[in-house]
Amino acid sequence: MTSVMQVIDIANEKERALIPLTEEIARILQEPASRRDPRQLGDSWAKLDRMRPEMRSIGNALRKIEKPVRARMTAAAYRAERQAYERARGFLHRLREWDEVERLVRRHVSPRRTPLLPAPQPTRRDALLTQIYEALHRLANPAVQDPSAVDRGCFADIALPIQPFDLLLSAAYRVALAQNPCRALRFLDVGCGGGTKVFAATRYFDRADGLELDPGYADAARQTLEKIGASKSTINQADALTFASYADYNVIYFYRPLRTEALLEALEQRIIETARPGTILVAPHDASLTVRPGLHCAQVDGPIFVTGIAQAEADQLRQDAEATCTKILGRSTHRSFDAGYWEPILDAASFSGDE
Ligand SMILES: C[S@@+](CC[C@H](N)C(=O)[O-])C[C@H]1O[C@@H](n2cnc3c(N)ncnc32)[C@H](O)[C@@H]1O
């Protein structure tokens, strides 16, 4: 007679056999929409889906395993039964995700296109949200601008309202997905003031840092981020015109740090020349998201640019980005259970299943 442990071992072995199939699907998913082969994707999914009936019948057997009751057995027996029970639950959890993952894969077969930035440019804002963000911005940075920063042509810490900022970050995130959905992304706010945009960017990117010349502002930003528990973020107190580490970032944002056109141009040149090719620049000139006329870089949409590529590539990138999700994707590490064989698909997706 087959023991419970043997059934679970067989179940986990069957799961391991699915991994090459989900990896094959992931390889197709991670291609941008214009290069993805929908037929190949459909075929690869069908190959995986043929395993579903067998997985279901194993699931039916595992569903009968009951939760152990501690009082009825020795500690060692309880530990072993509890472990078996948890492994069975993990299997059933992954099995239940099958429909959701299927929806997600099918979205990549025929992605719906959504513009990166709304047109016409945003004018209506949520008054309460705007007011609350402005209050938080003031609380985060009570410092008075340092006279040395005024002398060097810096603007004071005047915030871009949060809604246009969020529109821009969502668009930049989608451009990054179209470039490569499988990498961790680093964001930099050049002239971060009290750091509230750095915090907001952690919603989209694995890591968000700030760069700030004014020492009082930089201290305020550090304190803000510490208080709100954004422990992975770093604030560099340095001059953006000479900063040497732009190449460490995938997404670089700046909102009018400097007062004169000449200084702004020098900053843009420094960033464009020293960032890696393929770096996404988010450079709004004002809250209506217009662009500074002198910015010379391949433009994806509005104030979103990409370094080191030709305009034709930027146009293609915009189209591929329009075929990505408008939501923040739930990767394998965001799941409340071990995603197991679904991990490659969840991590290569540029679309979610529920839209
Ligand atoms: C208009 S505020 C932008 C604040 C915030 N990034 C936002 O988007 O809401 C510009 C900030 O850039 C900083 N800044 C200006 N020149 C700088 C420079 N050369 N290096 C680093 N920071 C600078 C200013 O001190 C100020 O905090």
The ligand as an SDF file (V2000), in Angstrom:
LIG
                    3D

 27 29  0  0  0  0  0  0  0  0999 V2000
   11.9400   71.0520   -7.7830 C   0  0  0  0  0  0  0  0  0  0  0  0
   12.6430   70.0960   -6.4840 S   0  0  0  0  0  0  0  0  0  0  0  0
   12.1150   68.4600   -6.8990 C   0  0  0  0  0  0  0  0  0  0  0  0
   11.7170   67.6190   -5.6780 C   0  0  0  0  0  0  0  0  0  0  0  0
   11.2770   66.1990   -6.0100 C   0  0  0  0  0  0  0  0  0  0  0  0
   12.2900   65.5050   -6.7610 N   0  0  0  0  0  0  0  0  0  0  0  0
    9.9720   66.1670   -6.7570 C   0  0  0  0  0  0  0  0  0  0  0  0
    9.9930   65.7870   -7.9420 O   0  0  0  0  0  0  0  0  0  0  0  0
    8.9420   66.4560   -6.1940 O   0  0  0  0  0  0  0  0  0  0  0  0
   14.3530   70.1270   -6.9590 C   0  0  0  0  0  0  0  0  0  0  0  0
   15.3470   69.5450   -5.9540 C   0  0  0  0  0  0  0  0  0  0  0  0
   16.6120   69.3470   -6.6240 O   0  0  0  0  0  0  0  0  0  0  0  0
   17.6800   69.6830   -5.7330 C   0  0  0  0  0  0  0  0  0  0  0  0
   18.8680   70.0150   -6.5430 N   0  0  0  0  0  0  0  0  0  0  0  0
   19.0400   71.1290   -7.2650 C   0  0  0  0  0  0  0  0  0  0  0  0
   20.2350   71.1240   -7.8690 N   0  0  0  0  0  0  0  0  0  0  0  0
   20.8550   69.9850   -7.5040 C   0  0  0  0  0  0  0  0  0  0  0  0
   22.1210   69.4080   -7.8130 C   0  0  0  0  0  0  0  0  0  0  0  0
   23.0040   70.0160   -8.5970 N   0  0  0  0  0  0  0  0  0  0  0  0
   22.4330   68.1990   -7.2720 N   0  0  0  0  0  0  0  0  0  0  0  0
   21.5470   67.5610   -6.4680 C   0  0  0  0  0  0  0  0  0  0  0  0
   20.3380   68.0810   -6.1440 N   0  0  0  0  0  0  0  0  0  0  0  0
   19.9860   69.2700   -6.6440 C   0  0  0  0  0  0  0  0  0  0  0  0
   17.1000   70.8360   -4.9590 C   0  0  0  0  0  0  0  0  0  0  0  0
   17.8320   71.0490   -3.7530 O   0  0  0  0  0  0  0  0  0  0  0  0
   15.6540   70.4020   -4.7550 C   0  0  0  0  0  0  0  0  0  0  0  0
   15.5220   69.6350   -3.5790 O   0  0  0  0  0  0  0  0  0  0  0  0
  1  2  1  0
  2  3  1  0
  2 10  1  0
  3  4  1  0
  4  5  1  0
  5  6  1  0
  5  7  1  0
  7  8  2  0
  7  9  1  0
 10 11  1  0
 11 12  1  0
 11 26  1  0
 12 13  1  0
 13 14  1  0
 13 24  1  0
 14 15  1  0
 14 23  1  0
 15 16  2  0
 16 17  1  0
 17 18  1  0
 17 23  2  0
 18 19  1  0
 18 20  2  0
 20 21  1  0
 21 22  2  0
 22 23  1  0
 24 25  1  0
 24 26  1  0
 26 27  1  0
M  CHG  2   2   1   9  -1
M  END
$$$$
